Amino acid sequence: MGTITINGKKVEFTDEKNVLTIIRKAGFEVPTLCYQPELSIFGACRLCMVEDDRGRFFASCSEEPRDGMVIYTHTERLRKNRKLIVELLLAAHCRDCTTCDKHGRCKLQKLAYQLGINNVRFENHREIQPVDFSSPAIVRDPNKCILCGCCVRACSELQGIGVLAFAHRGTDATVTTAFDRKMAMTNCVSCGQCRVVCPTGALTIHHNMTDVWQALGDKNTRVVAQIAPAVRVAIGEAFGLPKGENSMGKVVAALHRMGFDEVFDTAYTADLTIMEESAEFLERVKAGANLPLMTSCCPAWVKYVENERPEFLKNLSTARSPMQMFASVLKENYRKKDAEDGRTTFHIAIMPCTAKKMEARREEFRDAYGVPYVDLVLTTQEVVQMMK
Ligand code: FES
């Protein structure tokens, strides 16, 4: 407990772990690239530096608060320092901003704008690396990596997997997978937590928007969507509706205007999944076997058990996820109709998580002809972008 003076304003603190948290609590903002409150402190980017009353610089994210500290967050020296850091990062960064998936949402781009950087004085000597499109869920572009380590920490600390790690040293340092394998060849569960914390376009969603636009433009294709429960609230928020407001009606109307023929609610098969799981649970209790029963609705969790904890495979429910239950019902429902009107039904699942893209590609979720029950999965972010 104590008091810190920030830019002349006295601020009390109690159990805050670092100076940065207190600065933000006081209503001041300092830029950060490698800090994520839910991850361990890395202290790599040095953008959060502040200056004390003796002119000493320190990284506020990794400094414990002390009673009586006097700090400044926006001195001229700090501004110049931050500008140089961002300029150096940009010097070693791919600068195809207008075609980058993170365009408009990239933290580095935003900082360059805020700091008024309109010229980079240094040349980029980094060799251009191939972009990894192998995962159905995540695209990894090493050319846009700024070595903040957020993805490395999220993968190991939040998910307990550790697919991504630092390799090499100095100017050769890079974030990569073991033996530089493609993402699809690793134990990645496609959860997408790495791309959530990535400040730039180094890790992004594997998009399927072009395929969807093509299907929507084809008169011989009946485009049918199912929408997961969480999506209806998130889409509303993206368009400025109050947090938590259910915008299902608006979403359905928008999808119809975009050309979707039918829109269904995945909540219906979420009920079916619960009924199946309950029946399975009662059977297992009666038999006294394979308990506790664990859900199989999350494909990232299923893949995690398969890869990392196979001893629990017998505990997973054999029920399909709500998305896959709906998919098989829809495929069956439109089979006859397709034969009658000569159209082909294209089934899109609108889901909140990138792992659903991986689930849709699993071998066991294909019909007798080898066709996936779900043709494509769109994430909330993709649908918002398409609507915009
Ligand atoms: Fe503090 Fe990166 S946010 S060093």
Residues whose N, C-alpha, C, O or C-beta is under 5 A from the ligand:
A	BS01	FES	T32 L33 C34 Y35 G43 A44 C45 R46 L47 C48 A59 C61
